[in-house]
Amino acid sequence: MHGGCYELFGSTSVRSVAELRGRTVAVSTPGRHAFVAAMASYVGLDPRKDLKIVLTPDAKQQFVEGKVDAVLGFPPEPQEFRARKTGRLIVNTTADRPWSQYFCCFATGNRDFVRKYPVATKRVLRALVKAVDICAAEPDKVVRGLVDRGFLKDHDYSLQALREIPYRRWREYDSADTIRFFALRMHEAGVIKSSPQKVIADGMDWRFVNELKRELKG
């Protein structure tokens, strides 16, 4: 749906992903450990042996209190960390290569539903990508609406996040490249067993998004 948005922060003694060896990284929700594992494997670490990834709902607070060495933050947490000068930014997937060259967020569908209801599937995706375009064009309006409806709490940090996230990249990037890159990293890290080729062949369908790219030129 868009380019990178999550950021890895470490304590002031951690200057790179490689320096996470022997340290603890916190993530707040299931599945996010895979992003940390991918970063670790990319620099030659084995995330199963060289660092400890812990799942805790208060990952942000544990990092602020110095109970963990690093944390993977998702908007608006990175914006708050930077504003308050909390820790040291290690990886910004919006700006740092190679992470900034790939998507970070995807839309997935139930296989049977997609096959049975292709028209409905495309309508859902059209709504999503139109929403992405609105986020890019009118971030102030989007944030006000989300705050008013209670989906977001902090207006300023959320607005900064929406302005920073490269939403328009859904038209530019190649989805298969992203899957190939992350599947390889996660395969190396032991997060998944399938090869990138098998992941793409078995679970990816680009027909809908390719049609939308042609129809919704912007």
Buried (B, 14 or more C-beta within 10 A) or exposed (E): BBBBBBBBBBBEEBEEBBBBBEBBBBBBEEEBBBBBBBBBBBEEBBBBEBBBBBEBEEBBBBBBEEBBBBBBBBBBBBBBBBEEEBBBBBBBBBBBEEBBBBBBBEEEBEEEEBEEBEEEBBEBBBEBBEEBBBBBEEBEEBBBEBBEEEEBEBBEBBBBBBBBBBBBBBBEBEBEEBBBBBBBBBBBBEBBEBEBEEBBEEEEBEEBBEEBBEEEEE
